Amino acid sequence: MAAELPTDDFDALLTDSQRASRALGVAPAPQRHAAILAIAEAIEAASDDILAANAADLERGRGTGLAEGMLDRLLLDRERIAGLAAAARQLAELPDPIGEVLRQRTLPNGLDLTEVRVPFGVIGVIYEARPNVTVDLACIALGSGNAVVLRGGSAAEQTNAVLVEAMQGAIEAAGLPRASVQTIDRFGRDGAGRLMRARGLVDLLVPRGSAALIERVVTESTVPVIETGAGVVHAFVDRAAQLPMALEIVLNAKTQRTSVCNALETVLVHRDIADTAVPALAEALQQAGVTVHADGPLPGAARTEPLGESGWSTEHLSMDVAIGVVDDLDAAIEHINRYGTHHTDTIVTEDADAAGTFLAQVDSAVVMHNASTRFTDGGEFGFGAEVGISTQKSHARGPMGLTELTSTKWIVRGTGQVRA
């Protein structure tokens, strides 16, 4: 077991994570799964301490003017802690991706080639005001054989400290290194910058949070990055939509939880049904407490607000939504591909051809037909939890679970072959 590190020794902390990753990479799946189950029990046992720390973080956040959406992300209550434990237990039941054979063949010269899944090694994650992510990431990292280094931000620092301490004790009790999960919150903003430049000690970096945070990590990091994008999420209500279904989907996607990246931000309506659909959608949203934004008067809709500085590119993360009217399906697709963030977009329609065109041509990580965008989630997809929603096209796209935190390597077995 690695020794405790001096609190001012950043490189030593990462070196310890690297050692832990090697132990995890060869640890049998039952041992790693036992550590995940132990984490579930540990956070339940520490729930009083977690709630006390979280209350302090929330009080500080309100005092510093943290937005309501961020406060909701920051909040942990007993129900959410129970949900984290349940997700951990579900994740521990999933198949182990490590060692999975992807391809195998024997060459004419007798060499046997096998491509297998392997862990990345050390994964760094930079995120904001999301203590639930602290637990999800730890469990996914263990499940995929990786060590994880967490920078959870100052807003959740006390909560994350209690969570990490509880999880490290559980991991150690399962016979794995405490350094399998570490936090660099004590190093502050400088720690985030150093993590971005820790090429050679950190194998992969994942940012989760605001567009500004993600942009900083993508542009400044020398460590390979998987980009998780902001969620300017769209619903297109086609002329062949069933209006009751559209109302239910739009309301759920917007109001079920507003502070998350898969919440709806823009509703586009086909011009052929705008006179009927727009007033119905606007009234239903407004009755639910949602402020409707538009770039001009809407058919039959009252009390609309201007789009604001970011226009159609706004990720509100609040009880606000933009509504626009488009001429046809092609215009809706063009709008989404121009103003969206390639996260999640849905079409409501009974026209199979229109749905097929939308699903094929909207360039997003997740595209949906007649479903709420709130389903873009690792837990809902059966992953147990997620590292984030990748909006890039390399390596992984969409919700990232155990499999997405693995790389591959080729194993070549021979009998003395040499190349002519």
Contacts in CASP RR format, 6 or more apart in sequence:
PFRMAT RR
TARGET T0000
AUTHOR 0000-0000-0000
METHOD contacts of the structure
MODEL  1
MAAELPTDDFDALLTDSQRASRALGVAPAPQRHAAILAIAEAIEAASDDI
LAANAADLERGRGTGLAEGMLDRLLLDRERIAGLAAAARQLAELPDPIGE
VLRQRTLPNGLDLTEVRVPFGVIGVIYEARPNVTVDLACIALGSGNAVVL
RGGSAAEQTNAVLVEAMQGAIEAAGLPRASVQTIDRFGRDGAGRLMRARG
LVDLLVPRGSAALIERVVTESTVPVIETGAGVVHAFVDRAAQLPMALEIV
LNAKTQRTSVCNALETVLVHRDIADTAVPALAEALQQAGVTVHADGPLPG
AARTEPLGESGWSTEHLSMDVAIGVVDDLDAAIEHINRYGTHHTDTIVTE
DADAAGTFLAQVDSAVVMHNASTRFTDGGEFGFGAEVGISTQKSHARGPM
GLTELTSTKWIVRGTGQVRA
1 172 0 8 1.000
1 177 0 8 1.000
1 178 0 8 1.000
2 16 0 8 1.000
2 19 0 8 1.000
2 20 0 8 1.000
2 177 0 8 1.000
2 178 0 8 1.000
2 179 0 8 1.000
5 12 0 8 1.000
5 13 0 8 1.000
5 16 0 8 1.000
6 12 0 8 1.000
7 186 0 8 1.000
10 184 0 8 1.000
10 187 0 8 1.000
10 191 0 8 1.000
10 194 0 8 1.000
11 198 0 8 1.000
11 201 0 8 1.000
13 149 0 8 1.000
13 179 0 8 1.000
13 182 0 8 1.000
13 184 0 8 1.000
14 122 0 8 1.000
14 149 0 8 1.000
14 198 0 8 1.000
14 201 0 8 1.000
14 202 0 8 1.000
15 201 0 8 1.000
16 177 0 8 1.000
16 179 0 8 1.000
16 182 0 8 1.000
17 122 0 8 1.000
17 147 0 8 1.000
17 148 0 8 1.000
17 149 0 8 1.000
17 179 0 8 1.000
17 180 0 8 1.000
17 182 0 8 1.000
17 201 0 8 1.000
17 202 0 8 1.000
18 121 0 8 1.000
18 122 0 8 1.000
18 147 0 8 1.000
18 201 0 8 1.000
19 177 0 8 1.000
19 179 0 8 1.000
20 147 0 8 1.000
20 176 0 8 1.000
20 177 0 8 1.000
20 178 0 8 1.000
20 179 0 8 1.000
20 180 0 8 1.000
21 119 0 8 1.000
21 121 0 8 1.000
21 122 0 8 1.000
21 145 0 8 1.000
21 146 0 8 1.000
21 147 0 8 1.000
21 180 0 8 1.000
21 203 0 8 1.000
23 176 0 8 1.000
23 177 0 8 1.000
23 180 0 8 1.000
24 32 0 8 1.000
24 119 0 8 1.000
24 121 0 8 1.000
24 142 0 8 1.000
24 145 0 8 1.000
24 146 0 8 1.000
24 147 0 8 1.000
24 176 0 8 1.000
24 177 0 8 1.000
24 180 0 8 1.000
25 98 0 8 1.000
25 118 0 8 1.000
25 119 0 8 1.000
25 121 0 8 1.000
25 145 0 8 1.000
25 146 0 8 1.000
27 145 0 8 1.000
27 176 0 8 1.000
29 96 0 8 1.000
29 98 0 8 1.000
29 143 0 8 1.000
31 174 0 8 1.000
31 175 0 8 1.000
31 176 0 8 1.000
32 96 0 8 1.000
32 142 0 8 1.000
32 143 0 8 1.000
32 145 0 8 1.000
32 176 0 8 1.000
33 92 0 8 1.000
33 93 0 8 1.000
33 96 0 8 1.000
33 143 0 8 1.000
34 92 0 8 1.000
34 174 0 8 1.000
35 142 0 8 1.000
35 170 0 8 1.000
35 171 0 8 1.000
35 174 0 8 1.000
35 175 0 8 1.000
35 176 0 8 1.000
35 180 0 8 1.000
36 88 0 8 1.000
36 89 0 8 1.000
36 91 0 8 1.000
36 92 0 8 1.000
36 139 0 8 1.000
36 142 0 8 1.000
36 143 0 8 1.000
37 88 0 8 1.000
37 89 0 8 1.000
37 92 0 8 1.000
38 170 0 8 1.000
38 171 0 8 1.000
38 173 0 8 1.000
38 174 0 8 1.000
39 88 0 8 1.000
39 135 0 8 1.000
39 138 0 8 1.000
39 139 0 8 1.000
39 142 0 8 1.000
39 166 0 8 1.000
39 167 0 8 1.000
39 170 0 8 1.000
39 171 0 8 1.000
40 84 0 8 1.000
40 85 0 8 1.000
40 86 0 8 1.000
40 88 0 8 1.000
40 89 0 8 1.000
40 92 0 8 1.000
41 85 0 8 1.000
41 170 0 8 1.000
42 166 0 8 1.000
42 167 0 8 1.000
42 169 0 8 1.000
42 170 0 8 1.000
43 50 0 8 1.000
43 81 0 8 1.000
43 84 0 8 1.000
43 85 0 8 1.000
43 88 0 8 1.000
43 135 0 8 1.000
43 163 0 8 1.000
43 166 0 8 1.000
43 167 0 8 1.000
44 81 0 8 1.000
44 82 0 8 1.000
44 85 0 8 1.000
45 166 0 8 1.000
46 162 0 8 1.000
46 163 0 8 1.000
46 166 0 8 1.000
47 78 0 8 1.000
47 81 0 8 1.000
49 162 0 8 1.000
49 166 0 8 1.000
50 76 0 8 1.000
50 81 0 8 1.000
50 159 0 8 1.000
50 162 0 8 1.000
50 163 0 8 1.000
50 166 0 8 1.000
51 76 0 8 1.000
51 77 0 8 1.000
51 78 0 8 1.000
51 81 0 8 1.000
53 158 0 8 1.000
53 159 0 8 1.000
53 161 0 8 1.000
53 162 0 8 1.000
54 74 0 8 1.000
54 75 0 8 1.000
54 76 0 8 1.000
54 131 0 8 1.000
54 156 0 8 1.000
54 158 0 8 1.000
54 159 0 8 1.000
56 158 0 8 1.000
57 74 0 8 1.000
57 131 0 8 1.000
57 155 0 8 1.000
57 156 0 8 1.000
57 157 0 8 1.000
57 158 0 8 1.000
57 159 0 8 1.000
58 71 0 8 1.000
58 74 0 8 1.000
58 75 0 8 1.000
60 155 0 8 1.000
61 71 0 8 1.000
61 74 0 8 1.000
61 155 0 8 1.000
62 71 0 8 1.000
66 74 0 8 1.000
66 129 0 8 1.000
66 155 0 8 1.000
67 317 0 8 1.000
67 318 0 8 1.000
68 259 0 8 1.000
68 318 0 8 1.000
69 258 0 8 1.000
69 259 0 8 1.000
69 317 0 8 1.000
69 318 0 8 1.000
70 128 0 8 1.000
70 129 0 8 1.000
70 155 0 8 1.000
70 259 0 8 1.000
70 317 0 8 1.000
71 129 0 8 1.000
72 257 0 8 1.000
72 258 0 8 1.000
72 259 0 8 1.000
73 128 0 8 1.000
73 129 0 8 1.000
73 130 0 8 1.000
73 259 0 8 1.000
73 260 0 8 1.000
74 129 0 8 1.000
74 130 0 8 1.000
74 131 0 8 1.000
74 155 0 8 1.000
74 156 0 8 1.000
74 159 0 8 1.000
76 131 0 8 1.000
76 132 0 8 1.000
76 159 0 8 1.000
80 132 0 8 1.000
84 132 0 8 1.000
84 135 0 8 1.000
84 136 0 8 1.000
87 135 0 8 1.000
87 136 0 8 1.000
87 139 0 8 1.000
87 379 0 8 1.000
87 384 0 8 1.000
87 385 0 8 1.000
88 135 0 8 1.000
88 139 0 8 1.000
88 385 0 8 1.000
90 379 0 8 1.000
90 382 0 8 1.000
90 384 0 8 1.000
91 139 0 8 1.000
91 140 0 8 1.000
91 143 0 8 1.000
91 383 0 8 1.000
91 384 0 8 1.000
91 385 0 8 1.000
91 402 0 8 1.000
92 139 0 8 1.000
92 143 0 8 1.000
94 383 0 8 1.000
94 384 0 8 1.000
94 402 0 8 1.000
96 143 0 8 1.000
96 402 0 8 1.000
97 117 0 8 1.000
97 143 0 8 1.000
97 144 0 8 1.000
97 402 0 8 1.000
97 403 0 8 1.000
97 406 0 8 1.000
98 117 0 8 1.000
98 118 0 8 1.000
98 119 0 8 1.000
98 144 0 8 1.000
98 145 0 8 1.000
98 406 0 8 1.000
99 116 0 8 1.000
99 117 0 8 1.000
99 118 0 8 1.000
100 116 0 8 1.000
100 117 0 8 1.000
101 114 0 8 1.000
101 115 0 8 1.000
101 116 0 8 1.000
102 115 0 8 1.000
102 116 0 8 1.000
102 117 0 8 1.000
102 408 0 8 1.000
103 113 0 8 1.000
103 114 0 8 1.000
103 115 0 8 1.000
104 112 0 8 1.000
104 113 0 8 1.000
104 114 0 8 1.000
104 115 0 8 1.000
105 112 0 8 1.000
105 113 0 8 1.000
106 112 0 8 1.000
106 113 0 8 1.000
107 113 0 8 1.000
109 417 0 8 1.000
110 414 0 8 1.000
110 415 0 8 1.000
110 417 0 8 1.000
111 412 0 8 1.000
111 413 0 8 1.000
111 414 0 8 1.000
111 417 0 8 1.000
112 412 0 8 1.000
112 413 0 8 1.000
112 414 0 8 1.000
113 410 0 8 1.000
113 411 0 8 1.000
113 412 0 8 1.000
114 410 0 8 1.000
114 411 0 8 1.000
114 412 0 8 1.000
114 413 0 8 1.000
115 408 0 8 1.000
115 409 0 8 1.000
115 410 0 8 1.000
115 411 0 8 1.000
116 408 0 8 1.000
116 409 0 8 1.000
116 411 0 8 1.000
117 403 0 8 1.000
117 406 0 8 1.000
117 407 0 8 1.000
117 408 0 8 1.000
118 406 0 8 1.000
118 407 0 8 1.000
118 408 0 8 1.000
118 409 0 8 1.000
119 144 0 8 1.000
119 145 0 8 1.000
119 146 0 8 1.000
119 405 0 8 1.000
119 406 0 8 1.000
119 407 0 8 1.000
120 144 0 8 1.000
120 146 0 8 1.000
120 203 0 8 1.000
120 204 0 8 1.000
120 405 0 8 1.000
120 406 0 8 1.000
120 407 0 8 1.000
121 145 0 8 1.000
121 146 0 8 1.000
121 147 0 8 1.000
121 203 0 8 1.000
121 204 0 8 1.000
122 146 0 8 1.000
122 147 0 8 1.000
122 148 0 8 1.000
122 149 0 8 1.000
122 201 0 8 1.000
122 202 0 8 1.000
122 203 0 8 1.000
122 204 0 8 1.000
123 137 0 8 1.000
123 141 0 8 1.000
123 146 0 8 1.000
123 147 0 8 1.000
123 148 0 8 1.000
123 149 0 8 1.000
123 202 0 8 1.000
123 203 0 8 1.000
123 204 0 8 1.000
123 205 0 8 1.000
123 206 0 8 1.000
123 387 0 8 1.000
123 405 0 8 1.000
124 148 0 8 1.000
124 149 0 8 1.000
124 150 0 8 1.000
124 151 0 8 1.000
124 195 0 8 1.000
124 202 0 8 1.000
124 204 0 8 1.000
124 205 0 8 1.000
124 206 0 8 1.000
124 223 0 8 1.000
125 133 0 8 1.000
125 137 0 8 1.000
125 148 0 8 1.000
125 149 0 8 1.000
125 150 0 8 1.000
125 151 0 8 1.000
125 152 0 8 1.000
125 205 0 8 1.000
125 206 0 8 1.000
125 207 0 8 1.000
125 208 0 8 1.000
125 387 0 8 1.000
126 151 0 8 1.000
126 152 0 8 1.000
126 192 0 8 1.000
126 195 0 8 1.000
126 196 0 8 1.000
126 205 0 8 1.000
126 206 0 8 1.000
126 207 0 8 1.000
126 208 0 8 1.000
126 213 0 8 1.000
126 217 0 8 1.000
127 133 0 8 1.000
127 150 0 8 1.000
127 151 0 8 1.000
127 152 0 8 1.000
127 153 0 8 1.000
127 207 0 8 1.000
127 208 0 8 1.000
127 209 0 8 1.000
127 213 0 8 1.000
128 152 0 8 1.000
128 153 0 8 1.000
128 155 0 8 1.000
128 208 0 8 1.000
128 209 0 8 1.000
128 210 0 8 1.000
128 213 0 8 1.000
129 153 0 8 1.000
129 155 0 8 1.000
129 156 0 8 1.000
130 152 0 8 1.000
130 156 0 8 1.000
130 208 0 8 1.000
130 209 0 8 1.000
131 156 0 8 1.000
131 159 0 8 1.000
131 160 0 8 1.000
131 163 0 8 1.000
133 152 0 8 1.000
133 208 0 8 1.000
134 150 0 8 1.000
134 152 0 8 1.000
134 156 0 8 1.000
134 159 0 8 1.000
134 160 0 8 1.000
134 163 0 8 1.000
134 164 0 8 1.000
134 183 0 8 1.000
135 163 0 8 1.000
135 167 0 8 1.000
135 385 0 8 1.000
136 385 0 8 1.000
136 386 0 8 1.000
136 387 0 8 1.000
137 148 0 8 1.000
137 150 0 8 1.000
137 387 0 8 1.000
138 148 0 8 1.000
138 150 0 8 1.000
138 164 0 8 1.000
138 167 0 8 1.000
138 180 0 8 1.000
138 181 0 8 1.000
139 385 0 8 1.000
140 385 0 8 1.000
140 386 0 8 1.000
140 387 0 8 1.000
140 401 0 8 1.000
140 402 0 8 1.000
140 405 0 8 1.000
141 147 0 8 1.000
141 148 0 8 1.000
141 180 0 8 1.000
141 181 0 8 1.000
141 405 0 8 1.000
142 171 0 8 1.000
142 176 0 8 1.000
142 180 0 8 1.000
142 181 0 8 1.000
143 402 0 8 1.000
144 401 0 8 1.000
144 402 0 8 1.000
144 403 0 8 1.000
144 405 0 8 1.000
144 406 0 8 1.000
146 405 0 8 1.000
147 177 0 8 1.000
147 179 0 8 1.000
147 180 0 8 1.000
147 181 0 8 1.000
147 182 0 8 1.000
148 180 0 8 1.000
148 181 0 8 1.000
148 182 0 8 1.000
149 182 0 8 1.000
149 183 0 8 1.000
149 184 0 8 1.000
149 195 0 8 1.000
149 202 0 8 1.000
150 160 0 8 1.000
150 164 0 8 1.000
150 181 0 8 1.000
150 182 0 8 1.000
150 183 0 8 1.000
150 184 0 8 1.000
150 185 0 8 1.000
151 183 0 8 1.000
151 184 0 8 1.000
151 185 0 8 1.000
151 188 0 8 1.000
151 191 0 8 1.000
151 192 0 8 1.000
151 195 0 8 1.000
152 160 0 8 1.000
152 183 0 8 1.000
152 185 0 8 1.000
153 160 0 8 1.000
153 185 0 8 1.000
153 188 0 8 1.000
153 192 0 8 1.000
154 185 0 8 1.000
154 188 0 8 1.000
157 185 0 8 1.000
160 183 0 8 1.000
160 185 0 8 1.000
161 183 0 8 1.000
161 185 0 8 1.000
164 181 0 8 1.000
164 182 0 8 1.000
164 183 0 8 1.000
167 181 0 8 1.000
168 178 0 8 1.000
168 180 0 8 1.000
168 181 0 8 1.000
169 178 0 8 1.000
171 177 0 8 1.000
171 178 0 8 1.000
171 180 0 8 1.000
171 181 0 8 1.000
172 178 0 8 1.000
184 191 0 8 1.000
184 192 0 8 1.000
184 194 0 8 1.000
184 195 0 8 1.000
187 194 0 8 1.000
193 220 0 8 1.000
195 202 0 8 1.000
195 205 0 8 1.000
195 223 0 8 1.000
196 205 0 8 1.000
196 217 0 8 1.000
196 220 0 8 1.000
196 221 0 8 1.000
196 222 0 8 1.000
196 223 0 8 1.000
197 220 0 8 1.000
197 221 0 8 1.000
197 222 0 8 1.000
197 223 0 8 1.000
198 223 0 8 1.000
199 222 0 8 1.000
199 223 0 8 1.000
200 223 0 8 1.000
202 223 0 8 1.000
203 223 0 8 1.000
203 224 0 8 1.000
204 223 0 8 1.000
204 224 0 8 1.000
204 225 0 8 1.000
204 226 0 8 1.000
204 405 0 8 1.000
205 217 0 8 1.000
205 221 0 8 1.000
205 223 0 8 1.000
205 224 0 8 1.000
205 225 0 8 1.000
205 226 0 8 1.000
206 225 0 8 1.000
206 226 0 8 1.000
206 228 0 8 1.000
206 387 0 8 1.000
206 388 0 8 1.000
206 400 0 8 1.000
207 213 0 8 1.000
207 214 0 8 1.000
207 216 0 8 1.000
207 217 0 8 1.000
207 218 0 8 1.000
207 225 0 8 1.000
207 227 0 8 1.000
207 228 0 8 1.000
208 214 0 8 1.000
208 228 0 8 1.000
208 387 0 8 1.000
208 388 0 8 1.000
209 228 0 8 1.000
209 230 0 8 1.000
209 261 0 8 1.000
210 230 0 8 1.000
211 229 0 8 1.000
211 230 0 8 1.000
211 315 0 8 1.000
211 341 0 8 1.000
214 227 0 8 1.000
214 228 0 8 1.000
214 229 0 8 1.000
214 230 0 8 1.000
217 225 0 8 1.000
218 225 0 8 1.000
218 227 0 8 1.000
226 387 0 8 1.000
226 390 0 8 1.000
226 392 0 8 1.000
226 395 0 8 1.000
226 396 0 8 1.000
226 400 0 8 1.000
227 390 0 8 1.000
227 391 0 8 1.000
227 392 0 8 1.000
228 261 0 8 1.000
228 387 0 8 1.000
228 388 0 8 1.000
228 389 0 8 1.000
228 390 0 8 1.000
228 391 0 8 1.000
228 400 0 8 1.000
229 261 0 8 1.000
229 341 0 8 1.000
229 342 0 8 1.000
229 343 0 8 1.000
229 389 0 8 1.000
229 390 0 8 1.000
229 391 0 8 1.000
230 261 0 8 1.000
230 315 0 8 1.000
230 341 0 8 1.000
230 343 0 8 1.000
231 261 0 8 1.000
231 262 0 8 1.000
231 263 0 8 1.000
231 265 0 8 1.000
231 315 0 8 1.000
231 340 0 8 1.000
231 341 0 8 1.000
231 343 0 8 1.000
231 344 0 8 1.000
232 265 0 8 1.000
232 266 0 8 1.000
232 312 0 8 1.000
232 313 0 8 1.000
232 314 0 8 1.000
232 315 0 8 1.000
232 339 0 8 1.000
232 340 0 8 1.000
232 341 0 8 1.000
232 343 0 8 1.000
233 253 0 8 1.000
233 261 0 8 1.000
233 262 0 8 1.000
233 263 0 8 1.000
233 264 0 8 1.000
233 265 0 8 1.000
233 266 0 8 1.000
233 340 0 8 1.000
233 341 0 8 1.000
233 343 0 8 1.000
233 344 0 8 1.000
233 345 0 8 1.000
233 373 0 8 1.000
234 264 0 8 1.000
234 265 0 8 1.000
234 266 0 8 1.000
234 267 0 8 1.000
234 268 0 8 1.000
234 332 0 8 1.000
234 335 0 8 1.000
234 336 0 8 1.000
234 340 0 8 1.000
234 345 0 8 1.000
234 346 0 8 1.000
235 246 0 8 1.000
235 249 0 8 1.000
235 250 0 8 1.000
235 253 0 8 1.000
235 264 0 8 1.000
235 266 0 8 1.000
235 267 0 8 1.000
235 268 0 8 1.000
235 345 0 8 1.000
235 346 0 8 1.000
235 347 0 8 1.000
235 348 0 8 1.000
235 373 0 8 1.000
236 268 0 8 1.000
236 269 0 8 1.000
236 270 0 8 1.000
236 326 0 8 1.000
236 329 0 8 1.000
236 332 0 8 1.000
236 336 0 8 1.000
236 345 0 8 1.000
236 346 0 8 1.000
236 347 0 8 1.000
236 348 0 8 1.000
236 349 0 8 1.000
236 358 0 8 1.000
237 243 0 8 1.000
237 246 0 8 1.000
237 250 0 8 1.000
237 267 0 8 1.000
237 268 0 8 1.000
237 269 0 8 1.000
237 270 0 8 1.000
237 273 0 8 1.000
237 277 0 8 1.000
237 281 0 8 1.000
237 348 0 8 1.000
237 349 0 8 1.000
238 270 0 8 1.000
238 329 0 8 1.000
238 332 0 8 1.000
238 347 0 8 1.000
238 348 0 8 1.000
238 349 0 8 1.000
238 351 0 8 1.000
238 354 0 8 1.000
239 270 0 8 1.000
239 272 0 8 1.000
239 273 0 8 1.000
239 349 0 8 1.000
239 351 0 8 1.000
240 349 0 8 1.000
240 350 0 8 1.000
240 351 0 8 1.000
240 354 0 8 1.000
241 270 0 8 1.000
241 273 0 8 1.000
241 277 0 8 1.000
241 348 0 8 1.000
241 349 0 8 1.000
241 350 0 8 1.000
242 348 0 8 1.000
242 350 0 8 1.000
243 273 0 8 1.000
243 276 0 8 1.000
243 277 0 8 1.000
243 280 0 8 1.000
245 348 0 8 1.000
245 370 0 8 1.000
246 277 0 8 1.000
246 281 0 8 1.000
246 348 0 8 1.000
247 280 0 8 1.000
247 281 0 8 1.000
247 284 0 8 1.000
249 346 0 8 1.000
249 348 0 8 1.000
249 370 0 8 1.000
249 371 0 8 1.000
249 372 0 8 1.000
250 264 0 8 1.000
250 267 0 8 1.000
250 281 0 8 1.000
250 284 0 8 1.000
250 285 0 8 1.000
250 348 0 8 1.000
251 284 0 8 1.000
251 285 0 8 1.000
251 288 0 8 1.000
252 372 0 8 1.000
252 374 0 8 1.000
253 262 0 8 1.000
253 263 0 8 1.000
253 264 0 8 1.000
253 346 0 8 1.000
253 372 0 8 1.000
253 373 0 8 1.000
253 374 0 8 1.000
254 263 0 8 1.000
254 264 0 8 1.000
254 285 0 8 1.000
254 288 0 8 1.000
254 290 0 8 1.000
254 319 0 8 1.000
254 321 0 8 1.000
255 285 0 8 1.000
255 288 0 8 1.000
255 289 0 8 1.000
255 290 0 8 1.000
255 319 0 8 1.000
256 263 0 8 1.000
256 372 0 8 1.000
256 374 0 8 1.000
257 263 0 8 1.000
257 374 0 8 1.000
258 316 0 8 1.000
258 317 0 8 1.000
258 318 0 8 1.000
258 319 0 8 1.000
259 317 0 8 1.000
259 318 0 8 1.000
260 317 0 8 1.000
260 374 0 8 1.000
261 315 0 8 1.000
261 343 0 8 1.000
261 389 0 8 1.000
262 343 0 8 1.000
262 344 0 8 1.000
262 373 0 8 1.000
262 374 0 8 1.000
262 375 0 8 1.000
262 376 0 8 1.000
262 377 0 8 1.000
262 389 0 8 1.000
263 317 0 8 1.000
263 373 0 8 1.000
263 374 0 8 1.000
264 321 0 8 1.000
264 373 0 8 1.000
265 314 0 8 1.000
265 315 0 8 1.000
265 316 0 8 1.000
265 321 0 8 1.000
265 322 0 8 1.000
266 312 0 8 1.000
266 321 0 8 1.000
266 322 0 8 1.000
266 323 0 8 1.000
266 324 0 8 1.000
266 339 0 8 1.000
266 340 0 8 1.000
267 281 0 8 1.000
267 321 0 8 1.000
267 322 0 8 1.000
267 323 0 8 1.000
267 324 0 8 1.000
268 323 0 8 1.000
268 324 0 8 1.000
268 325 0 8 1.000
268 326 0 8 1.000
268 332 0 8 1.000
268 335 0 8 1.000
268 336 0 8 1.000
269 277 0 8 1.000
269 278 0 8 1.000
269 281 0 8 1.000
269 323 0 8 1.000
269 324 0 8 1.000
269 325 0 8 1.000
269 326 0 8 1.000
270 277 0 8 1.000
270 325 0 8 1.000
270 326 0 8 1.000
270 328 0 8 1.000
270 329 0 8 1.000
270 332 0 8 1.000
271 325 0 8 1.000
271 326 0 8 1.000
271 327 0 8 1.000
271 328 0 8 1.000
274 299 0 8 1.000
274 325 0 8 1.000
275 299 0 8 1.000
275 300 0 8 1.000
278 298 0 8 1.000
278 299 0 8 1.000
278 300 0 8 1.000
278 301 0 8 1.000
278 323 0 8 1.000
278 324 0 8 1.000
278 325 0 8 1.000
279 298 0 8 1.000
279 299 0 8 1.000
279 300 0 8 1.000
279 301 0 8 1.000
281 323 0 8 1.000
282 292 0 8 1.000
282 298 0 8 1.000
282 300 0 8 1.000
282 301 0 8 1.000
282 302 0 8 1.000
282 304 0 8 1.000
282 323 0 8 1.000
283 301 0 8 1.000
285 292 0 8 1.000
285 321 0 8 1.000
286 292 0 8 1.000
286 303 0 8 1.000
288 319 0 8 1.000
289 319 0 8 1.000
290 319 0 8 1.000
290 320 0 8 1.000
290 321 0 8 1.000
291 305 0 8 1.000
291 319 0 8 1.000
291 320 0 8 1.000
291 321 0 8 1.000
292 298 0 8 1.000
292 301 0 8 1.000
292 303 0 8 1.000
292 304 0 8 1.000
292 305 0 8 1.000
292 321 0 8 1.000
292 322 0 8 1.000
292 323 0 8 1.000
293 304 0 8 1.000
293 305 0 8 1.000
293 306 0 8 1.000
293 307 0 8 1.000
293 308 0 8 1.000
293 314 0 8 1.000
293 320 0 8 1.000
293 321 0 8 1.000
293 322 0 8 1.000
293 323 0 8 1.000
294 301 0 8 1.000
294 304 0 8 1.000
294 305 0 8 1.000
294 306 0 8 1.000
294 307 0 8 1.000
294 322 0 8 1.000
294 323 0 8 1.000
294 324 0 8 1.000
295 306 0 8 1.000
295 307 0 8 1.000
295 311 0 8 1.000
295 312 0 8 1.000
295 324 0 8 1.000
296 304 0 8 1.000
296 306 0 8 1.000
297 304 0 8 1.000
298 304 0 8 1.000
298 323 0 8 1.000
298 324 0 8 1.000
298 325 0 8 1.000
299 325 0 8 1.000
301 323 0 8 1.000
304 323 0 8 1.000
305 320 0 8 1.000
307 314 0 8 1.000
307 322 0 8 1.000
308 314 0 8 1.000
311 322 0 8 1.000
312 322 0 8 1.000
312 335 0 8 1.000
312 339 0 8 1.000
312 340 0 8 1.000
313 339 0 8 1.000
313 340 0 8 1.000
314 320 0 8 1.000
314 322 0 8 1.000
315 341 0 8 1.000
326 332 0 8 1.000
326 335 0 8 1.000
329 354 0 8 1.000
329 357 0 8 1.000
329 358 0 8 1.000
332 347 0 8 1.000
332 358 0 8 1.000
333 357 0 8 1.000
333 358 0 8 1.000
333 361 0 8 1.000
333 362 0 8 1.000
336 345 0 8 1.000
336 362 0 8 1.000
336 364 0 8 1.000
337 361 0 8 1.000
337 362 0 8 1.000
337 363 0 8 1.000
340 364 0 8 1.000
341 391 0 8 1.000
342 363 0 8 1.000
342 364 0 8 1.000
342 365 0 8 1.000
342 391 0 8 1.000
343 364 0 8 1.000
343 365 0 8 1.000
343 366 0 8 1.000
343 376 0 8 1.000
343 389 0 8 1.000
343 391 0 8 1.000
344 364 0 8 1.000
344 365 0 8 1.000
344 366 0 8 1.000
344 367 0 8 1.000
344 368 0 8 1.000
344 373 0 8 1.000
344 376 0 8 1.000
344 389 0 8 1.000
345 362 0 8 1.000
345 364 0 8 1.000
345 366 0 8 1.000
345 367 0 8 1.000
345 368 0 8 1.000
345 373 0 8 1.000
346 367 0 8 1.000
346 368 0 8 1.000
346 369 0 8 1.000
346 370 0 8 1.000
346 371 0 8 1.000
346 372 0 8 1.000
346 373 0 8 1.000
347 354 0 8 1.000
347 355 0 8 1.000
347 358 0 8 1.000
347 359 0 8 1.000
347 367 0 8 1.000
347 368 0 8 1.000
347 369 0 8 1.000
347 370 0 8 1.000
348 370 0 8 1.000
349 355 0 8 1.000
349 358 0 8 1.000
349 369 0 8 1.000
349 370 0 8 1.000
355 369 0 8 1.000
355 370 0 8 1.000
356 369 0 8 1.000
358 367 0 8 1.000
358 369 0 8 1.000
359 367 0 8 1.000
359 369 0 8 1.000
364 391 0 8 1.000
365 376 0 8 1.000
365 389 0 8 1.000
365 390 0 8 1.000
365 391 0 8 1.000
365 397 0 8 1.000
365 398 0 8 1.000
366 373 0 8 1.000
366 376 0 8 1.000
366 389 0 8 1.000
366 398 0 8 1.000
366 399 0 8 1.000
368 375 0 8 1.000
368 376 0 8 1.000
374 380 0 8 1.000
375 381 0 8 1.000
376 389 0 8 1.000
376 398 0 8 1.000
376 399 0 8 1.000
377 386 0 8 1.000
377 399 0 8 1.000
378 384 0 8 1.000
378 385 0 8 1.000
378 386 0 8 1.000
378 388 0 8 1.000
378 399 0 8 1.000
378 401 0 8 1.000
379 385 0 8 1.000
379 386 0 8 1.000
379 399 0 8 1.000
381 399 0 8 1.000
383 399 0 8 1.000
383 401 0 8 1.000
383 402 0 8 1.000
384 401 0 8 1.000
385 401 0 8 1.000
386 399 0 8 1.000
386 400 0 8 1.000
386 401 0 8 1.000
387 400 0 8 1.000
387 401 0 8 1.000
387 404 0 8 1.000
387 405 0 8 1.000
388 398 0 8 1.000
388 399 0 8 1.000
388 400 0 8 1.000
389 398 0 8 1.000
389 399 0 8 1.000
389 400 0 8 1.000
390 396 0 8 1.000
390 397 0 8 1.000
390 398 0 8 1.000
390 399 0 8 1.000
390 400 0 8 1.000
390 404 0 8 1.000
391 397 0 8 1.000
391 398 0 8 1.000
395 404 0 8 1.000
396 404 0 8 1.000
END
